[in-house]
Amino acid sequence: MYLDYNESVVLSEKLASEKFNLEKMNVAVFPTALALKKVSENLSESGIEFGPQDTAWVSKGAYTGGISALMFKDIGCKYALVGHSERRYVFGETDEQVRKKVEACLDAGIIPVVCIGETAEEKELNQRQEKLAKQLCAVFEGLKLNETPVMVAYEPLWAISKSGIGLPCLPEDADDVQGWVKKEIGKYTDQSVAVLYGGSVKAENVLSYLSLETVDGVLVGAASSKIETFEQLLQTVEKM
């Protein structure tokens, strides 16, 4: 909710007008649902993918206010964020609901980007692995995977930027956690699962994460809401 409809549309127009080397990186944006259709039209020739910030766990029915993965697929969405920390901690979304949304995305043929992470208190109490293991188990235990992949984004709550100000996770710490997450996922599936890092990612630090073998990509928040900082970040990644 940082960008309204017009701001989202303008940002997508500016992104579409720039030339990025998309052979070196995959880029996707997640605008507000209100602007998603117009954003999809603006980006249709750009090679930049798009998806919603949340999705319902059923395809159709009496779920007032909900928008399903099937509906998002219908306008060309390739990805969907699922279980973002604000959905979990602000709106009370449960691990069980996250699992249902993952299944709905797979049924619709949309790649779910499943967000996991711990609070500052859980980190201080050495409960990080316990929390992440619970979240991962809810998603992957008994999950019937098809040709549509699943992605995971580790985004510790204490590292998330608020209006550009945040406490990013140290690269060596992120490396340890990302490696552990990959091993934990390996308990449930042999399928390759990309694991992203998120939390105060910006041009100045993005390479310190992407240079790690355990980090397959980044989930960018505040730095992606302005063309200047987003463009700078993408240009930095291009030079890797």
C-alpha positions, -999 to +999 in steps of 0.1 A: +000+000+000+029+024-006+018+031-042-017+039-053-032+030-087-016+059-107+018+056-090+018+019-097+009+024-134+035+052-138+063+030-122+054+001-146+055+025-176+090+037-166+102+002-161+089-009-194+107+020-211+141+009-197+162-018-213+175-044-189+195-075-197+169-101-189+191-129-201+212-124-170+183-121-145+146-128-140+126-098-128+090-098-115+070-071-098+040-074-074+018-043-075-014-038-057-042-059-071-061-027-081-034-018-106-023-053-116-043-055-149-030-022-162+006-030-150+004-063-169-005-045-201+023-020-196+049-048-191+036-072-217+064-065-241+091-058-216+100-094-204+093-084-168+069-107-151+043-098-126+020-112-099-002-103-069+009-097-033-017-122-020-043-147-033-073-165-022-072-203-017-102-212-038-108-206-075-144-194-073-173-191-049-188-170-021-156-154-008-164-117-008-133-096-013-111-125-024-093-128-057-082-162-068-050-175-082-070-187-112-082-151-118-047-138-116-035-165-140-062-153-164-045-119-168-011-134-173+004-136-138+034-159-135+040-155-098+022-148-066+035-138-032+021-162-005+024-158+033+042-125+034+050-115+070+024-087+070-002-112+059+008-134+087+014-110+115-010-081+106-039-100+092-034-132+112-029-156+083-021-191+096+004-217+083-026-238+073-040-209+052-006-204+036-006-241+026-040-238+010-029-208-010+003-226-022-019-255-034-043-230-051-013-214-070+000-248-081-035-258-093-037-226-113-002-229-127+012-199-109+045-200-091+040-193-054+068-173-037+063-185-002+076-160+024+090-173+057+108-155+086+112-150+123+106-120+146+133-102+165+121-118+197+122-153+182+157-146+169+169-134+204+154-164+220+172-188+196+138-199+182+146-190+146+150-226+133+120-238+152+099-211+136+112-216+101+109-253+103+073-250+113+065-227+084+083-249+059+067-281+072+033-266+068+041-258+031+059-289+020+049-319+040+028-341+017+026-313-010+018-327-044+042-309-067+036-307-104+054-290-133+049-256-116+078-249-092+077-234-058+100-206-045+108-197-010+118-162+003+135-160+036+126-125+050+133-120+087+108-095+101+135-076+119+153-069+087+123-055+067+127-019+057+101+006+068+101+036+044+137+028+033+150+023+069+158-012+080+184-035+096+196-058+069+207-093+078+245-097+076+255-116+045+272-143+065+242-147+087+219-149+056+242-175+041+239-197+072+201-194+073+196-199+036+218-230+036+198-244+065+165-236+047+176-255+016+185-285+037+152-284+055+133-282+022+153-312+011+135-333+038+103-330+018+112-329-019+139-337-044+126-310-066+149-279-069+134-250-049+149-215-054+154-197-021+155-159-021+166-134+005+145-104+015+149-076+040+163-041+033+177-052+000+190-023-021+216-015-047+243-009-021+241-044-006+224-066-032+256-081-045+267-091-010+237-114-010+236-126-047+273-135-045+264-162-019+258-197-034+229-202-010+210-172-023+192-177-056+177-142-058+163-114-038+128-101-027+130-063-027+106-041-008+111-003-004+138-001-030+115-013-057+088+013-050+107+041-067+121+040-102+154+056-092+163+030-066+148+001-085+166+009-116+199+014-097+194-021-081+187-038-114+217-021-131+239-033-103+228-069-107+233-067-144+270-060-139+276-092-118 
